[in-house]
Every structure is written in structure tokens, then in C-alpha cells.
Amino acid sequence: MRTNPIGWPRSPIAALAVLLLGAGGAQAQEMGDARAGRQVATSLCIQCHQIDGAAGDPARVPPGFRAVADTPSLTALSLRVFLQTPHGEMPRYQLTPTETDDVIAYILSLRPR
């Protein structure tokens, strides 16, 4: 990635990614506490989503967290954007930045290794 003299990417898209993900990029996907994220999901999301990580039907609406985790294009950034954007009948929870990081870490932890 080409950068300017102070180290910021020249591309506006790349600069936005650095701002959203932090300079660590790949490290940002490992931020958060998956156990705490599971607790947040249990208190807020379990009413509608299957959160336990069991293999679920990807066509289920709303999808289970394992189906979300298995989405090939899923990234920490796409989850962050989704969690901050209203969608259909999904309640508009106002997660703290820490809760958001934790839920993202939990969902990403459900990916098969």
C-alpha cells in the first residue's frame, strides 16, 4: 500500500479502512473478548438468533451466528458496519465500542478452524 509522507494511505478507501480498523488491520479482527461477546449475545440477541454456534440453516431468518460466521465474505469490518446500521425488524441496540468488539470476536470465534 502506498502511503504519504506521514504514513497514511494515499487512497481514500485505504485511509478509511485504517481509521476504522486501526493501523493493525489484521490485529483489529482479533480485538475483543469472545466470552464477553457471547454474554452480550445471550442477553440481547438470543431472542431471535441462534447464538450457540451449532450448525444452522443459512437460509434461516434471522440467521444463526454460526451461519453468519460461515459467510465467506465476512470480516470484522463488515460485522462492525452491520452492527451499526439498522436492518429491517432488528432492534436498534446501542452497543458500546467494547461490546461491539466483543460480539465481533464471538462471531468470528465460531468459524471452523
SULDA-V48766 format. One record per residue. N is the residue number from 0. RES is the residue in one small letter. NEAR is the number of other ideal C-beta (glycine too) atoms within 8 Angstrom. D_LAST is the distance of its C-alpha to the last C-alpha in whole Angstrom. Layout:
[[N & RES & NEAR & D_LAST] [N & RES & NEAR & D_LAST]]
This chain:
[[0 & m & 5 & 29] [1 & r & 5 & 32] [2 & t & 9 & 34] [3 & n & 7 & 37] [4 & p & 4 & 39] [5 & i & 5 & 37] [6 & g & 5 & 34] [7 & w & 8 & 33] [8 & p & 11 & 32] [9 & r & 8 & 35] [10 & s & 8 & 33] [11 & p & 5 & 33] [12 & i & 6 & 30] [13 & a & 10 & 28] [14 & a & 11 & 30] [15 & l & 8 & 29] [16 & a & 11 & 26] [17 & v & 12 & 27] [18 & l & 6 & 28] [19 & l & 8 & 26] [20 & l & 11 & 23] [21 & g & 8 & 25] [22 & a & 4 & 25] [23 & g & 7 & 22] [24 & g & 9 & 20] [25 & a & 6 & 17] [26 & q & 8 & 17] [27 & a & 11 & 18] [28 & q & 10 & 15] [29 & e & 7 & 14] [30 & m & 9 & 18] [31 & g & 14 & 18] [32 & d & 8 & 18] [33 & a & 11 & 15] [34 & r & 7 & 17] [35 & a & 12 & 20] [36 & g & 18 & 19] [37 & r & 10 & 18] [38 & q & 9 & 22] [39 & v & 14 & 23] [40 & a & 14 & 21] [41 & t & 9 & 23] [42 & s & 7 & 26] [43 & l & 9 & 26] [44 & c & 12 & 24] [45 & i & 9 & 24] [46 & q & 5 & 27] [47 & c & 6 & 26] [48 & h & 11 & 22] [49 & q & 9 & 20] [50 & i & 11 & 18] [51 & d & 7 & 16] [52 & g & 7 & 13] [53 & a & 7 & 15] [54 & a & 3 & 14] [55 & g & 10 & 17] [56 & d & 6 & 19] [57 & p & 7 & 19] [58 & a & 4 & 23] [59 & r & 10 & 23] [60 & v & 4 & 25] [61 & p & 6 & 24] [62 & p & 10 & 20] [63 & g & 13 & 18] [64 & f & 16 & 16] [65 & r & 13 & 13] [66 & a & 12 & 15] [67 & v & 12 & 15] [68 & a & 13 & 11] [69 & d & 11 & 11] [70 & t & 7 & 14] [71 & p & 4 & 13] [72 & s & 5 & 16] [73 & l & 11 & 15] [74 & t & 7 & 15] [75 & a & 11 & 16] [76 & l & 10 & 20] [77 & s & 9 & 20] [78 & l & 14 & 19] [79 & r & 11 & 22] [80 & v & 8 & 24] [81 & f & 8 & 24] [82 & l & 10 & 24] [83 & q & 6 & 27] [84 & t & 6 & 29] [85 & p & 4 & 31] [86 & h & 5 & 29] [87 & g & 3 & 32] [88 & e & 2 & 32] [89 & m & 8 & 29] [90 & p & 4 & 31] [91 & r & 5 & 31] [92 & y & 5 & 30] [93 & q & 4 & 31] [94 & l & 9 & 28] [95 & t & 6 & 28] [96 & p & 6 & 26] [97 & t & 8 & 25] [98 & e & 11 & 24] [99 & t & 13 & 22] [100 & d & 12 & 20] [101 & d & 15 & 19] [102 & v & 16 & 18] [103 & i & 16 & 16] [104 & a & 14 & 14] [105 & y & 17 & 14] [106 & i & 13 & 13] [107 & l & 13 & 10] [108 & s & 9 & 9] [109 & l & 11 & 9] [110 & r & 7 & 6] [111 & p & 3 & 4] [112 & r & 2 & 0]]
